[in-house]
């Protein structure tokens, strides 16, 4: 284990400290004021400079994230919002953003009508509450592991019964968050399956010095005319701009021999990069959401099962994935912070 630029075995570290919380660990807390009042939170410190907060009452998503005191994630003007205040159909009223907002599980993307069913932007996942929640810390040899687990359900009487079991993992001395999601159709009818990992980066990590990086691309496609006008600048970022209209781009990433792809942001002036690593067979799309507005200054990088254009359009195009009764699908995402 490497902490404070020194390498320790378990025995060496514990000879110098009385409790592991001096170096790293998970702190359990509850927010007690504002619109987030009553929400559980897990503050994770890897001891290497990476700190993040997981919210089991918001789908076990990740809100604040810092590296050596530097904010990496974008926190929107809504701030943390408890699930009881998350009204379906008002996504932007409770979109805290943070390092990760999960969208899905049977619908994500634009609001739409799928047959006679009205679907709100990005589905139910961002407001689902974790059940059977557990946070564990343990030694494995000379490695100190931190794990947070919980299960969310998107379920309706006479409707779908989708269960997602999420595990967040971090190792002391490392600057990585590993996410494993196990999605199960616990019902008795096939259901649509749509999943998007809305990873959101903000100032000061995001700025004119920042560039979008990747392990290789076959191409980039703009979503619409607004994005087409900014295609040549999709890898760079301007200063906050009054009245900026969001631009969305679809990046076709090139997998390595093992099927792994990666993309991220690099700020050489700060000497920090963040990379998202995932399997293209699980998440074939990488969406870039570029919003340079004043107060809404954010870049979203979003691995996804499909484009964020809604379930109805996916169905019309014959590209809507389904998950069969009893079927289980796994998705893996690693968020890695690197310093130069």
GUKOL-339581 format. One record per residue (C-alpha): residue number from 1; residue in three letters; x, y, z. Coordinates in pm, whole numbers. Example, Ala and Ser with C-alpha at 12.3 -4.5 7.8 and 13.67 -1.06 7.14 Angstrom:
BEGIN
{node 1, ALA, {1230, -450, 780}}
{node 2, SER, {1367, -106, 714}}
***
This chain:
BEGIN
{node 1, UNK, {0, 0, 0}}
{node 2, UNK, {134, 344, -95}}
{node 3, UNK, {32, 633, 128}}
{node 4, UNK, {192, 978, 157}}
{node 5, UNK, {457, 875, -97}}
{node 6, UNK, {564, 584, 122}}
{node 7, UNK, {503, 213, 80}}
{node 8, UNK, {364, 23, 380}}
{node 9, UNK, {275, -331, 469}}
{node 10, UNK, {-22, -376, 701}}
{node 11, UNK, {210, -429, 996}}
{node 12, UNK, {425, -126, 917}}
{node 13, UNK, {126, 104, 885}}
{node 14, UNK, {-45, -13, 1203}}
{node 15, UNK, {278, 27, 1402}}
{node 16, UNK, {249, 402, 1332}}
{node 17, UNK, {-124, 466, 1389}}
{node 18, UNK, {-390, 362, 1638}}
{node 19, UNK, {-692, 340, 1407}}
{node 20, UNK, {-717, 298, 1031}}
{node 21, UNK, {-943, 605, 1006}}
{node 22, UNK, {-630, 817, 1049}}
{node 23, UNK, {-526, 701, 702}}
{node 24, UNK, {-839, 607, 508}}
{node 25, UNK, {-1187, 458, 539}}
{node 26, UNK, {-1561, 509, 508}}
{node 27, UNK, {-1746, 757, 729}}
{node 28, UNK, {-2122, 710, 764}}
{node 29, UNK, {-2332, 1022, 807}}
{node 30, UNK, {-2680, 1170, 752}}
{node 31, UNK, {-2752, 1512, 602}}
{node 32, UNK, {-2952, 1719, 851}}
{node 33, UNK, {-3051, 2039, 668}}
{node 34, UNK, {-3184, 2169, 339}}
{node 35, UNK, {-3352, 1971, 60}}
{node 36, UNK, {-3118, 1680, 122}}
{node 37, UNK, {-3221, 1646, 485}}
{node 38, UNK, {-3241, 1285, 606}}
{node 39, UNK, {-3032, 1134, 328}}
{node 40, UNK, {-2769, 879, 420}}
{node 41, UNK, {-2418, 940, 291}}
{node 42, UNK, {-2091, 748, 284}}
{node 43, UNK, {-1778, 962, 272}}
{node 44, UNK, {-1489, 759, 134}}
{node 45, UNK, {-1123, 857, 174}}
{node 46, UNK, {-869, 637, -5}}
{node 47, UNK, {-575, 802, 173}}
{node 48, UNK, {-412, 881, -161}}
{node 49, UNK, {-588, 1212, -217}}
{node 50, UNK, {-910, 1074, -366}}
{node 51, UNK, {-1225, 1144, -163}}
{node 52, UNK, {-1586, 1091, -272}}
{node 53, UNK, {-1938, 1072, -131}}
{node 54, UNK, {-2182, 793, -218}}
{node 55, UNK, {-2556, 847, -165}}
{node 56, UNK, {-2753, 525, -101}}
{node 57, UNK, {-3077, 724, -102}}
{node 58, UNK, {-3004, 841, -455}}
{node 59, UNK, {-2932, 511, -625}}
{node 60, UNK, {-2587, 469, -466}}
{node 61, UNK, {-2465, 738, -702}}
{node 62, UNK, {-2159, 951, -630}}
{node 63, UNK, {-2197, 1323, -561}}
{node 64, UNK, {-1891, 1520, -449}}
{node 65, UNK, {-1546, 1402, -554}}
{node 66, UNK, {-1211, 1566, -486}}
{node 67, UNK, {-852, 1481, -560}}
{node 68, UNK, {-594, 1636, -329}}
{node 69, UNK, {-849, 1904, -246}}
{node 70, UNK, {-931, 1976, -611}}
{node 71, UNK, {-1302, 1946, -696}}
{node 72, UNK, {-1353, 1711, -991}}
{node 73, UNK, {-1730, 1673, -1004}}
{node 74, UNK, {-1993, 1930, -1098}}
{node 75, UNK, {-2260, 1999, -834}}
{node 76, UNK, {-2567, 2163, -985}}
{node 77, UNK, {-2762, 2453, -839}}
{node 78, UNK, {-3021, 2212, -693}}
{node 79, UNK, {-2764, 2074, -449}}
{node 80, UNK, {-2836, 1740, -280}}
{node 81, UNK, {-3208, 1655, -296}}
{node 82, UNK, {-3368, 1380, -87}}
{node 83, UNK, {-3568, 1116, -278}}
{node 84, UNK, {-3896, 1233, -122}}
{node 85, UNK, {-3854, 1562, -309}}
{node 86, UNK, {-3770, 1400, -642}}
{node 87, UNK, {-4088, 1432, -846}}
{node 88, UNK, {-4098, 1203, -1149}}
{node 89, UNK, {-4111, 1422, -1457}}
{node 90, UNK, {-3898, 1699, -1304}}
{node 91, UNK, {-3548, 1559, -1357}}
{node 92, UNK, {-3379, 1898, -1381}}
{node 93, UNK, {-3534, 2000, -1048}}
{node 94, UNK, {-3339, 1728, -864}}
{node 95, UNK, {-3042, 1665, -1094}}
{node 96, UNK, {-2762, 1716, -842}}
{node 97, UNK, {-2523, 1582, -1110}}
{node 98, UNK, {-2215, 1494, -904}}
{node 99, UNK, {-1951, 1256, -1027}}
{node 100, UNK, {-2215, 996, -1121}}
{node 101, UNK, {-2590, 1004, -1181}}
{node 102, UNK, {-2725, 672, -1307}}
{node 103, UNK, {-3008, 690, -1562}}
{node 104, UNK, {-3240, 400, -1652}}
{node 105, UNK, {-3322, 115, -1604}}
{node 106, UNK, {-3608, 66, -1850}}
{node 107, UNK, {-3582, 416, -1999}}
{node 108, UNK, {-3320, 687, -2027}}
{node 109, UNK, {-3269, 992, -2240}}
{node 110, UNK, {-3531, 1238, -2358}}
{node 111, UNK, {-3884, 1238, -2222}}
{node 112, UNK, {-4123, 1065, -2460}}
{node 113, UNK, {-4449, 875, -2506}}
{node 114, UNK, {-4389, 504, -2553}}
{node 115, UNK, {-4731, 380, -2662}}
{node 116, UNK, {-4971, 509, -2397}}
{node 117, UNK, {-4699, 547, -2132}}
{node 118, UNK, {-4545, 886, -2051}}
{node 119, UNK, {-4175, 853, -1972}}
{node 120, UNK, {-3984, 1133, -1799}}
{node 121, UNK, {-3627, 1226, -1884}}
{node 122, UNK, {-3372, 965, -1774}}
{node 123, UNK, {-3618, 735, -1598}}
{node 124, UNK, {-3661, 639, -1234}}
{node 125, UNK, {-3304, 533, -1148}}
{node 126, UNK, {-3173, 872, -1024}}
{node 127, UNK, {-3423, 874, -735}}
{node 128, UNK, {-3426, 508, -631}}
{node 129, UNK, {-3335, 423, -270}}
{node 130, UNK, {-3088, 150, -181}}
{node 131, UNK, {-3203, -150, 24}}
{node 132, UNK, {-2985, -405, 205}}
{node 133, UNK, {-2718, -136, 212}}
{node 134, UNK, {-2376, -226, 353}}
{node 135, UNK, {-2040, -55, 387}}
{node 136, UNK, {-1745, -274, 470}}
{node 137, UNK, {-1373, -225, 529}}
{node 138, UNK, {-1126, -511, 549}}
{node 139, UNK, {-765, -610, 504}}
{node 140, UNK, {-671, -853, 229}}
{node 141, UNK, {-306, -916, 286}}
{node 142, UNK, {-142, -575, 278}}
{node 143, UNK, {-431, -415, 87}}
{node 144, UNK, {-708, -231, 268}}
{node 145, UNK, {-1038, -260, 79}}
{node 146, UNK, {-1349, -43, 107}}
{node 147, UNK, {-1679, -167, -36}}
{node 148, UNK, {-2030, -23, -46}}
{node 149, UNK, {-2322, -234, -168}}
{node 150, UNK, {-2695, -198, -205}}
{node 151, UNK, {-2994, -297, -417}}
{node 152, UNK, {-3233, -62, -597}}
{node 153, UNK, {-3568, -163, -745}}
{node 154, UNK, {-3757, -13, -1035}}
{node 155, UNK, {-4091, -180, -976}}
{node 156, UNK, {-4461, -119, -1030}}
{node 157, UNK, {-4771, -324, -952}}
{node 158, UNK, {-4878, -491, -1279}}
{node 159, UNK, {-4554, -363, -1433}}
{node 160, UNK, {-4180, -415, -1434}}
{node 161, UNK, {-3967, -558, -1152}}
{node 162, UNK, {-3605, -466, -1222}}
{node 163, UNK, {-3343, -502, -950}}
{node 164, UNK, {-2998, -349, -966}}
{node 165, UNK, {-2736, -453, -713}}
{node 166, UNK, {-2445, -208, -710}}
{node 167, UNK, {-2102, -243, -556}}
{node 168, UNK, {-1858, 47, -524}}
{node 169, UNK, {-1500, -55, -447}}
{node 170, UNK, {-1190, 141, -360}}
{node 171, UNK, {-849, 35, -231}}
{node 172, UNK, {-643, 245, 8}}
{node 173, UNK, {-354, 413, -167}}
{node 174, UNK, {-521, 399, -509}}
{node 175, UNK, {-706, 666, -705}}
{node 176, UNK, {-972, 442, -859}}
{node 177, UNK, {-1341, 379, -804}}
{node 178, UNK, {-1465, 47, -940}}
{node 179, UNK, {-1837, 10, -1003}}
{node 180, UNK, {-2007, -323, -1070}}
{node 181, UNK, {-2380, -325, -1144}}
{node 182, UNK, {-2584, -644, -1161}}
{node 183, UNK, {-2921, -585, -1330}}
{node 184, UNK, {-3185, -856, -1294}}
{node 185, UNK, {-3531, -890, -1442}}
{node 186, UNK, {-3708, -1033, -1137}}
{node 187, UNK, {-4046, -1028, -1313}}
{node 188, UNK, {-4214, -1265, -1555}}
{node 189, UNK, {-4224, -1059, -1875}}
{node 190, UNK, {-3949, -921, -2098}}
{node 191, UNK, {-3866, -557, -2017}}
{node 192, UNK, {-3679, -277, -2195}}
{node 193, UNK, {-3324, -226, -2071}}
{node 194, UNK, {-3161, 116, -2101}}
{node 195, UNK, {-2871, 233, -1887}}
{node 196, UNK, {-2655, 546, -1891}}
{node 197, UNK, {-2377, 651, -1653}}
{node 198, UNK, {-2396, 1031, -1637}}
{node 199, UNK, {-2044, 1130, -1516}}
{node 200, UNK, {-2019, 1506, -1463}}
{node 201, UNK, {-1705, 1719, -1437}}
{node 202, UNK, {-1679, 2082, -1334}}
{node 203, UNK, {-1456, 2377, -1247}}
{node 204, UNK, {-1166, 2412, -1178}}
{node 205, UNK, {-1082, 2073, -1331}}
{node 206, UNK, {-1295, 2172, -1631}}
{node 207, UNK, {-1175, 2484, -1806}}
{node 208, UNK, {-1008, 2622, -2121}}
{node 209, UNK, {-696, 2414, -2048}}
{node 210, UNK, {-897, 2089, -2035}}
{node 211, UNK, {-908, 1848, -2327}}
{node 212, UNK, {-1116, 1538, -2396}}
{node 213, UNK, {-890, 1235, -2435}}
{node 214, UNK, {-949, 874, -2533}}
{node 215, UNK, {-776, 551, -2625}}
{node 216, UNK, {-881, 599, -2987}}
{node 217, UNK, {-1195, 683, -3182}}
{node 218, UNK, {-1348, 580, -3511}}
{node 219, UNK, {-1536, 908, -3526}}
{node 220, UNK, {-1764, 1158, -3355}}
{node 221, UNK, {-2125, 1230, -3455}}
{node 222, UNK, {-2313, 1543, -3342}}
{node 223, UNK, {-2665, 1487, -3209}}
{node 224, UNK, {-2823, 1783, -3388}}
{node 225, UNK, {-2753, 2112, -3568}}
{node 226, UNK, {-2650, 2288, -3247}}
{node 227, UNK, {-2385, 2024, -3186}}
{node 228, UNK, {-2280, 2018, -3553}}
{node 229, UNK, {-2181, 2384, -3526}}
{node 230, UNK, {-1938, 2293, -3246}}
{node 231, UNK, {-1806, 1961, -3379}}
{node 232, UNK, {-1455, 2095, -3445}}
{node 233, UNK, {-1435, 2211, -3082}}
{node 234, UNK, {-1589, 1908, -2912}}
{node 235, UNK, {-1258, 1813, -2749}}
{node 236, UNK, {-1200, 2157, -2594}}
{node 237, UNK, {-1391, 2385, -2358}}
{node 238, UNK, {-1465, 2755, -2344}}
{node 239, UNK, {-1513, 2996, -2055}}
{node 240, UNK, {-1868, 3016, -1910}}
{node 241, UNK, {-2089, 3164, -2179}}
{node 242, UNK, {-2421, 3342, -2126}}
{node 243, UNK, {-2710, 3170, -2304}}
{node 244, UNK, {-2501, 2871, -2414}}
{node 245, UNK, {-2710, 2595, -2578}}
{node 246, UNK, {-2599, 2245, -2478}}
{node 247, UNK, {-2414, 2035, -2735}}
{node 248, UNK, {-2418, 1655, -2741}}
{node 249, UNK, {-2177, 1431, -2931}}
{node 250, UNK, {-2161, 1054, -2983}}
{node 251, UNK, {-1806, 914, -2971}}
{node 252, UNK, {-1730, 575, -3128}}
{node 253, UNK, {-1443, 443, -2915}}
{node 254, UNK, {-1195, 179, -3033}}
{node 255, UNK, {-1164, -121, -2796}}
{node 256, UNK, {-836, -290, -2711}}
{node 257, UNK, {-777, -663, -2753}}
{node 258, UNK, {-978, -733, -2437}}
{node 259, UNK, {-1274, -521, -2545}}
{node 260, UNK, {-1193, -236, -2305}}
{node 261, UNK, {-1236, 128, -2405}}
{node 262, UNK, {-1158, 451, -2222}}
{node 263, UNK, {-1221, 822, -2248}}
{node 264, UNK, {-1175, 1110, -2010}}
{node 265, UNK, {-1059, 1463, -1948}}
{node 266, UNK, {-707, 1600, -1898}}
{node 267, UNK, {-609, 1933, -1751}}
{node 268, UNK, {-231, 1969, -1802}}
{node 269, UNK, {-223, 2304, -1621}}
{node 270, UNK, {-341, 2126, -1305}}
{node 271, UNK, {-154, 1804, -1382}}
{node 272, UNK, {-467, 1587, -1342}}
{node 273, UNK, {-656, 1348, -1571}}
{node 274, UNK, {-971, 1144, -1512}}
{node 275, UNK, {-1040, 836, -1724}}
{node 276, UNK, {-1355, 628, -1755}}
{node 277, UNK, {-1282, 266, -1845}}
{node 278, UNK, {-1551, 16, -1952}}
{node 279, UNK, {-1626, -269, -2189}}
{node 280, UNK, {-1770, -169, -2525}}
{node 281, UNK, {-1976, -488, -2546}}
{node 282, UNK, {-2159, -376, -2229}}
{node 283, UNK, {-2175, -2, -2299}}
{node 284, UNK, {-2125, 55, -2673}}
{node 285, UNK, {-2191, 431, -2667}}
{node 286, UNK, {-1991, 720, -2518}}
{node 287, UNK, {-2192, 1041, -2507}}
{node 288, UNK, {-2035, 1381, -2445}}
{node 289, UNK, {-2263, 1645, -2294}}
{node 290, UNK, {-2100, 1987, -2330}}
{node 291, UNK, {-2271, 2268, -2140}}
{node 292, UNK, {-2068, 2589, -2109}}
{node 293, UNK, {-2344, 2799, -1949}}
{node 294, UNK, {-2298, 3038, -1661}}
{node 295, UNK, {-2372, 2846, -1342}}
{node 296, UNK, {-2432, 2537, -1556}}
{node 297, UNK, {-2067, 2486, -1649}}
{node 298, UNK, {-2017, 2113, -1694}}
{node 299, UNK, {-1895, 1838, -1920}}
{node 300, UNK, {-2072, 1506, -1894}}
{node 301, UNK, {-1908, 1187, -2021}}
{node 302, UNK, {-2170, 914, -2038}}
{node 303, UNK, {-2108, 548, -2118}}
{node 304, UNK, {-2444, 402, -2223}}
{node 305, UNK, {-2628, 110, -2376}}
{node 306, UNK, {-2783, 341, -2637}}
{node 307, UNK, {-2810, 705, -2736}}
{node 308, UNK, {-3002, 931, -2491}}
{node 309, UNK, {-3293, 982, -2729}}
{node 310, UNK, {-3560, 796, -2536}}
{node 311, UNK, {-3727, 458, -2539}}
{node 312, UNK, {-3985, 539, -2803}}
{node 313, UNK, {-3724, 630, -3063}}
{node 314, UNK, {-3515, 322, -2982}}
{node 315, UNK, {-3827, 108, -3032}}
{node 316, UNK, {-3913, 273, -3366}}
{node 317, UNK, {-3559, 216, -3493}}
{node 318, UNK, {-3566, -149, -3383}}
{node 319, UNK, {-3273, -88, -3146}}
{node 320, UNK, {-3444, -124, -2809}}
{node 321, UNK, {-3270, -383, -2592}}
{node 322, UNK, {-3473, -610, -2367}}
{node 323, UNK, {-3394, -818, -2061}}
{node 324, UNK, {-3574, -1150, -2032}}
{node 325, UNK, {-3745, -1287, -1718}}
{node 326, UNK, {-3478, -1415, -1480}}
{node 327, UNK, {-3197, -1276, -1694}}
{node 328, UNK, {-2905, -1099, -1528}}
{node 329, UNK, {-2678, -847, -1700}}
{node 330, UNK, {-2358, -705, -1552}}
{node 331, UNK, {-2199, -369, -1622}}
{node 332, UNK, {-1855, -250, -1514}}
{node 333, UNK, {-1717, 103, -1494}}
{node 334, UNK, {-1388, 224, -1350}}
{node 335, UNK, {-1322, 589, -1273}}
{node 336, UNK, {-947, 648, -1251}}
{node 337, UNK, {-770, 969, -1146}}
{node 338, UNK, {-413, 1021, -1261}}
{node 339, UNK, {-162, 1291, -1172}}
{node 340, UNK, {125, 1405, -1393}}
***
